[in-house]
Amino acid sequence: MSRNHGGQPSLSHGESSRPSEISLQSPRELEFILEDPPSRQETIARAGPSAELPRQFVSLVKDLSYEDGQLKRRRGEDLDGPRKVWKKLAKLQKIDLTHNPYQRLTLEPWQELIIIAATRVDRHLGNNETAEATILQLNGKALARDTVIRDERVVQDVVQLADHLFLKWGHDFALEIPLLMNVPISILRQQGAQKFTQLKLLLQEQKPSPKIKSFLKLYLPFLVRLLRPQYELSDIQKALKTSLFSQTDWDTFRKALDGPAPEYDPIRDAWTVGEPSVEWSKFIDYGKNYPTKACVPIIGFKAFETSPDLRRKVAYARENQTGQIPTNPDIFAYDWAEDIHGPVKEQVLRDLAQIGFIQAGDIYIKKVSVLHGCASTTVSKGHLQIVVPLENSPWGVTLSSQGSSTSIQWNTETAYILAQETTLSALGWIKYISVLATT
């Protein structure tokens, strides 16, 4: 072998050009020139949901990857019809943690997210006291500053996710993502920006079903404005760093909420208004109570097992309630205290909704903590009564309806829904919280 003028080795006559020798002599740069590795983002986008993602993210990606999953997710979050959406937004607008602090016990994760977004806007506008008071009411305690910062970062990540998907899909379904996720803030605050990016890349590959017809633009700043109507939309958008829609879009959103309920016309591919109609005010008036919708027919009574959370709140109420006001010689009412009895009431309503017995908001019209002696009470017509025992009792208790009677054991592990004209009779002293509701 000899060298040429360039200083590179040359092959003499008769020398073999073995591949191993050529490989050794080839410039190292060729290794990189010949490779064309996919970008990191492409790798993430093609990959399935990572095991590192929280199960709620993985579940969302799975559901949104096919049409039936998208439709099921919307039904599960009550986003598949105008009346359902109106009722959902009516509940959001009714949130008032200042005057009803125990509302926080019944808040859904998406509602908490909107409240936190509102506090971010508060701070942006210099209303720090409002923000801090809201955070205290929402959590029942002050949060560390780094936790507040993480929560605000979560809001920004969710806003950016919805904005990105809206621009990618060109469909209002993207604006529903914060509600469809419905992930507890305690889990969201544990996810870094990288995981939200991975979620975004996975979701953007999906395609909204043509069967999805969104009546309202559930743009997160619009939802914040339902809680903070005194703020201008432009200020809310600046605080949340988004600018998808204008004041005109907000006016359309607000008008739709205040107007009659539409129906989808598949021929026109549009929402049309017909008569008779249901108005937004129907959901928020009625003395700030919703009529109860019993999902399970109740004849006489239904018994249900109390949850551990309910039993803990029952124990606290039993130990801390005070005062006894006689209503007759055998029935006394304790002084009702929202901080003592309120959590029991809120928890039992939540439990009943979760097990599918009722579907309601603030359904009660009367609530009382009772010391009940040797007497009988009957549920008035047009009502149902939720009865939560506060302590075990050895005395016999009977529930009677339509000529039949059932003896029950009175303990804190079982509570009851009594239908109209059902009579509760006791042979001795029993304690319970009663919530009377319209049907």
C-alpha positions, 0 to 999 in steps of 0.5 A: 500500500502506498500513499497518494498526494492527499496523504490518504492510503492507496491500494497497490496492484494485487491488494484486496479491498476487503470490506473490513479494511474499507470500513475502518478507513471510512470517515466517522462522519459517514455514520451520522450522514447515513442515519436519519433518526426521527425527531423526538416529538415524532417518536412521542407522537407515534408511541402509545400512552406512556406508562409514566402518564397518569392513568387518567391521561391514558384513559382520555387518550384511549377514549378519544381514539375512537368514535364510541369512546368520544361519545361515551366520554361526553355522555359521562360528563353531561356534555351531550345535550344543551339542557345538560350543558346548561344545568352543568354551567348553572351549577358552576355559576352558583358556586359561592364559597364565601356564603356556602363554604361546604360547597367545596366538598361537592365540587367536581375536579373541572370546577376546581380547575375553573376556580383556580383559573379565576384566582390566576386572573385575580392576581393578574388584576392585582386582586390578591386578597380575593385570590388568597381568600378563594384559595383558602375557601377552596382548600379549607386551608392556606396552601404553600406558595409553591403549591399555588404556583404549581396549580397556576401552571396546571391551569396554563398547561390545560389552556394551552392544550385546549387551544392547541387542539382547537387549532389542530382539529378546527372543532369545538370538541377541543374546548371541552377537553378540560371538562372531559379530563375532569382530573383532580388537581392533586394529580394534575399538579404532579405532572410536568410540562413534558407530560402535558406535551406528550398528552398534546401530541397523542391527542392531536392525532385523533379526529373528532367524530362527525356525530359530535355537535357542540352547541356552546363554545366551552372556552375556558375564559368564558367559564371563568367569566361566569364566576367573575362577571365583573372582569372584562373578557380581554383581561381574563384572556391576558391573564390566561395567555389565550386569545382564540375568541372575541367579545362578540363570541362571548356575547353569543355564548351569553345569549345562548345561555339566556335564551331558549333551548335549541335542538339539532336539525340534521338536515340543516346541520344547525341548532334551531329553536323550537317551542316549548323551550326550557330557559336557563333561569329554570335551572337557577331559580326555584329558591336555589334548589333543584327538584330531585330526580330519583334515578331508581324508583322508590316505593316505601324506602331504599336502604344504602350502605354509608360510605367511610367518608360519610361515617366520619362526618357523622361521628363528628356531627354526633360529638359536636352538635349542641342545643335541643329545641322540642317540636313535640314531647318526643321529638327534638331538633338540634341547633343546625350548624353548617360547619357541623351538620353541613358536611353530612348533608353534602356527603350523603347527597354526593354518595347517592348521586354516585351510586345512581339513586338520585341526580340532583344539585342542592335538592333539599328544602328542609334539613334538621338534626333530630333526636326522635323518641317514641313517636312516628313521622310520615313523609309528606306527599310530593317529597322524599326524605333522606335519613342518616343515623347519627348513632347506633340504637338498640330500640326497635325502628319500623318503616311502614308504607302502603299497609306493609311494615319492615323492622330495621336495625338502627346503625350508622352503617346504613342510611335510608331514602323514604318515599312519600307517605312512608312512616318512620316509627321508633320505640325509643330514642334515635338520632339522625339527620333528615334531608327533606326534598321535593320530587 
